[in-house]
Amino acid sequence: MSDERIARRIHVKGKVQGVFFRAWTVEQATELGLDGWVRNRHDGSVEAVAAGPADKVEELIARCHRGSPPSRVDAVIVEDTPGVVAAGFAQKPTV
């Protein structure tokens, strides 16, 4: 297990709204002990920022590629981002 802390912005495209994706992401990130947030975007995608141990953030990214059971993930775009997020993992309003 890595002690290195990282933060990643995760942008998920496909059928990811109206399919429990945000709540599922909160569950997955909480299970992994990550900090950050997730929200819907007006373009139909979902955006998240996850911060924590590198191996746990990478696991969340892998899970996002699979998606929630009723979702269909077409693309996952990952970028480095500053790791300044509140403790815990929250669902934020759509932007």
C-alpha positions in Angstrom: 0.0 0.0 0.0 1.3 3.4 -1.0 1.6 6.3 1.5 1.7 8.8 -1.3 -1.4 11.1 -1.4 -2.7 12.2 -4.7 -5.8 14.0 -6.1 -7.4 13.3 -9.5 -10.3 15.0 -11.3 -12.4 12.2 -12.9 -14.8 13.1 -15.8 -17.1 10.2 -16.7 -19.1 10.2 -20.0 -21.8 7.9 -21.1 -25.2 7.0 -19.6 -24.2 8.2 -16.1 -27.0 10.4 -15.0 -30.3 9.1 -13.7 -28.6 5.7 -13.0 -27.5 6.1 -9.3 -24.0 7.0 -10.5 -23.3 9.9 -8.1 -24.6 8.0 -5.0 -22.7 4.9 -6.1 -19.5 7.0 -6.4 -20.0 8.4 -2.9 -20.4 4.8 -1.6 -17.3 3.6 -3.5 -15.1 6.5 -2.4 -16.3 6.3 1.2 -15.5 2.6 1.3 -12.0 3.4 0.0 -11.6 6.1 2.6 -11.2 8.9 0.0 -12.0 12.6 0.4 -13.6 14.7 -2.4 -16.9 15.2 -4.2 -19.0 14.2 -7.2 -21.6 16.1 -9.3 -23.6 16.0 -12.5 -22.6 18.3 -15.3 -25.2 19.9 -17.6 -23.6 18.1 -20.6 -24.8 14.7 -19.2 -21.5 13.7 -17.8 -20.4 13.2 -14.2 -17.4 14.9 -12.6 -15.6 13.9 -9.4 -12.5 14.9 -7.5 -10.9 12.2 -5.3 -8.0 12.7 -2.9 -6.2 10.1 -0.8 -3.6 7.3 -1.0 -2.6 6.8 -4.6 -3.6 3.1 -4.6 -7.1 4.0 -3.3 -7.6 6.8 -5.8 -6.5 4.5 -8.7 -9.0 1.9 -7.4 -11.8 4.4 -7.6 -10.8 5.3 -11.1 -10.9 1.6 -12.1 -14.4 1.3 -10.5 -15.5 4.4 -12.5 -14.6 2.6 -15.7 -17.0 -0.2 -14.7 -19.7 2.2 -13.4 -22.8 1.6 -11.3 -24.8 -1.4 -12.3 -27.4 0.4 -14.5 -24.8 2.9 -16.0 -22.9 2.7 -19.3 -19.5 4.3 -19.2 -18.2 5.4 -22.6 -15.1 7.3 -21.4 -13.2 8.2 -18.3 -10.9 11.2 -18.5 -8.5 11.7 -15.5 -6.4 14.7 -14.7 -4.1 15.7 -11.9 -5.7 18.3 -9.6 -4.7 20.1 -6.4 -5.6 17.9 -3.4 -7.4 20.6 -1.5 -10.8 19.1 -0.6 -12.9 18.9 2.5 -12.7 15.7 4.6 -15.2 13.0 3.5 -16.8 12.5 0.2 -19.9 14.5 -0.8 -22.4 14.8 -3.6 -22.5 18.4 -5.0 -25.1 20.3 -7.0 -25.1 20.0 -10.8 -23.1 22.6 -12.8 
